[in-house]
């Protein structure tokens, strides 16, 4: 069993842990995101795609693309899409899907994007910012690859402000995640990582403030599921 507390104690410890974790869960990723999002994951991603304004002629980058849900939704709207993930198995599964030809999948790190400055009109990510070892360098890289006027959309679990709501929410994710981790991997920490990472996450409001400090403008939060989830929105205006 992995020492989860130690794995999240520092960015240097988190980086290899997250790589191993997502390699382990890749084949069950679609199942788990559905279960832990109360069956709403696809609806939230569809809403993100609708907010994106993606269309013919636009260039989009989906970070931490996983098995490709958001990337495929953007491509279906006519955008030219690149999908980046650090886990080779995730990309292998994405490339095996029927719509794979519509997306250029690339292996890479959110903290060091392999793209030139001002390459994209849109950057999206689902559950990516919470999982990156260091958020600030990732936001700097996102801003770098966005053209002036470009939009960032990030979907993720939020960190409820009310202590009681937060305790119940994280307790639910811990119990369900532990059970699923044991059933699927014989390791309850596998999905207990999610509430543990939320505890250390600044939340959507904190990310909005970090975006402003990183040079983004019009940084906003769209709450989902009564504030248990959220979409961060921000633009690079200059």
C-alpha positions in Angstrom: 0.0 0.0 0.0 1.3 3.4 -1.0 2.1 6.0 1.7 -0.5 8.6 0.4 0.3 11.3 2.9 4.0 11.1 2.1 3.3 11.0 -1.7 1.5 14.4 -1.5 3.9 16.0 1.0 5.8 17.9 -1.7 5.7 18.6 -5.4 8.8 16.4 -5.9 7.1 13.5 -4.2 3.7 14.1 -6.0 5.1 14.0 -9.5 6.2 10.4 -9.7 3.2 9.3 -7.5 0.7 10.8 -9.9 2.4 9.3 -12.9 2.3 5.8 -11.4 -1.3 6.3 -10.2 -2.7 7.3 -13.6 -0.9 4.5 -15.3 -2.5 2.1 -12.8 -6.1 3.5 -13.2 -6.0 4.3 -17.0 -8.0 1.2 -18.1 -10.7 2.0 -15.6 -10.6 5.8 -15.8 -13.8 6.3 -17.8 -15.7 4.0 -15.3 -14.3 5.8 -12.2 -14.9 9.3 -13.4 -18.5 8.4 -14.0 -19.0 6.8 -10.7 -17.3 9.5 -8.6 -19.1 12.3 -10.4 -22.5 10.8 -9.7 -22.9 10.0 -13.4 -22.6 13.7 -14.3 -19.0 13.8 -15.8 -20.0 13.7 -19.4 -22.7 16.4 -18.9 -20.1 18.7 -17.3 -17.6 18.1 -20.1 -20.3 18.9 -22.6 -21.1 22.1 -20.8 -17.4 23.1 -20.9 -17.3 22.4 -24.6 -20.4 24.6 -25.1 -18.8 27.4 -23.1 -15.6 27.2 -25.2 -16.8 28.8 -28.4 -14.8 26.2 -30.3 -15.6 26.0 -33.9 -14.2 25.7 -37.4 -10.9 27.5 -37.7 -10.1 27.6 -33.9 -7.1 25.8 -32.4 -7.6 24.0 -29.1 -5.4 22.2 -26.6 -6.8 19.8 -24.1 -4.4 19.2 -21.2 -4.4 16.1 -19.0 -6.7 14.8 -21.8 -7.0 11.3 -20.4 -8.9 9.1 -22.7 -10.0 12.1 -24.8 -13.6 13.1 -23.8 -13.1 16.9 -23.9 -10.8 16.8 -26.9 -13.3 14.8 -28.9 -16.1 17.2 -27.9 -14.1 20.2 -29.1 -13.2 18.4 -32.4 -16.9 17.6 -32.9 -17.5 21.4 -33.0 -15.0 21.8 -35.8 -11.9 22.9 -33.9 -8.4 21.6 -34.7 -7.5 19.9 -31.4 -4.3 18.7 -29.7 -4.7 16.5 -26.6 -1.7 16.3 -24.2 -1.3 13.8 -21.3 1.7 12.6 -19.3 0.4 9.0 -19.1 1.2 6.9 -22.2 -1.5 4.4 -21.5 -4.1 7.1 -21.4 -3.0 8.3 -24.8 -3.1 4.7 -26.1 -6.7 4.3 -25.0 -7.6 7.7 -26.5 -6.1 6.8 -29.8 -8.1 3.5 -29.9 -11.4 5.4 -29.8 -13.5 5.8 -33.0 -13.0 9.6 -33.2 -9.2 9.5 -32.6 -8.3 10.7 -36.1 -9.9 14.1 -35.2 -7.3 14.8 -32.5 -3.5 15.0 -32.4 -2.5 13.3 -29.2 0.9 14.2 -27.7 2.7 12.9 -24.6 3.9 15.8 -22.4 4.0 17.7 -19.2 1.6 20.5 -18.3 4.5 22.4 -16.7 6.6 22.3 -19.9 4.3 22.4 -22.9 5.9 21.3 -26.2 4.2 24.1 -28.2 5.3 27.5 -29.4 4.1 30.7 -27.9 0.5 31.9 -28.8 -0.3 28.6 -30.5 -3.9 28.1 -29.4 -7.2 30.0 -29.2 -8.4 27.7 -26.4 -6.9 25.6 -23.7 -9.1 23.2 -21.7 -8.5 20.7 -19.0 -10.6 18.3 -17.0 -9.2 17.5 -13.5 -5.7 18.6 -14.6 -4.8 21.6 -12.5 -5.5 19.8 -9.2 -3.2 16.9 -10.2 -0.2 18.9 -11.5 2.6 18.9 -9.0 3.1 22.7 -9.2 0.1 24.8 -10.3 1.9 28.1 -11.0 4.3 26.8 -13.7 1.4 25.1 -15.4 -0.7 28.3 -15.4 2.3 30.2 -16.8 2.7 27.6 -19.6 -1.0 27.8 -20.4 -0.8 31.5 -20.7 2.3 31.3 -22.9 0.7 29.0 -25.5 -2.6 30.9 -25.6 -2.8 33.7 -28.1 -4.0 37.2 -26.9 -7.7 36.9 -26.4 -7.5 33.1 -25.9 -9.7 31.3 -23.3 -8.8 28.8 -20.6 -11.5 26.5 -19.2 -10.8 24.1 -16.3 -13.2 21.6 -14.9 -12.5 20.1 -11.5 -13.7 19.0 -8.1 -14.0 22.1 -5.9 -13.1 22.5 -2.2 -16.3 23.5 -0.4 -15.8 26.5 1.9 -18.2 25.4 4.6 -16.4 23.1 7.0 -19.4 20.7 7.5 -20.2 20.4 3.8 -16.5 19.9 3.1 -16.2 17.2 5.7 -19.3 15.3 4.4 -18.1 15.7 0.8 -14.5 14.5 1.4 -15.9 11.7 3.7 -18.1 10.4 0.9 -15.3 10.5 -1.6 -13.0 8.7 0.9 -15.4 5.9 1.7 -16.5 5.3 -1.9 -12.9 5.7 -3.2 -11.5 3.3 -0.7 -14.1 0.7 -1.6 -13.5 1.1 -5.3 -9.7 1.0 -4.8 -9.9 -2.2 -2.9 -12.4 -3.9 -5.3 -10.5 -2.9 -8.5 -6.9 -2.7 -7.4 -6.6 -4.2 -3.9 -5.4 -0.8 -2.7 -7.8 1.6 -1.0 -5.4 4.5 -1.5 -5.8 4.3 -5.3 -8.9 6.5 -5.3 -8.5 7.9 -1.8 -6.0 10.1 -3.6 -8.9 12.2 -4.9 -10.2 13.5 -1.5 -6.6 13.8 -0.3 -5.7 15.9 -3.3 -8.8 18.1 -2.9 -7.7 18.8 0.7 -4.5 20.3 -0.6 -6.1 22.0 -3.6 -6.7 25.8 -3.4 -10.2 25.3 -4.8 -11.8 27.1 -7.7 -11.7 30.5 -6.0 -8.0 30.0 -5.1 -7.2 29.0 -8.7 -9.1 32.1 -10.0 -6.8 34.2 -7.8 -3.7 32.4 -9.1 -4.9 32.9 -12.7 -5.1 36.7 -12.1 -1.6 36.7 -10.6 -0.3 34.7 -13.6 -1.5 37.5 -15.9 -5.0 36.2 -16.9 -7.9 38.6 -17.1 -11.7 38.1 -16.5 -11.0 35.1 -14.2 -14.4 33.6 -13.2 -15.8 30.5 -11.5 -18.9 28.6 -12.7 -20.1 26.4 -9.8 -21.5 23.0 -10.6 -23.4 20.5 -8.4 -24.1 23.0 -5.7 -20.5 24.1 -5.6 -19.0 20.6 -5.2 -17.6 21.0 -8.7 -16.6 24.0 -10.7 -15.4 25.4 -14.1 -12.7 28.0 -13.9 -12.8 30.5 -16.8 -10.1 33.1 -17.7 -8.7 34.9 -20.7 -5.3 36.0 -21.8 -6.1 39.5 -23.0 -2.5 40.7 -23.6 
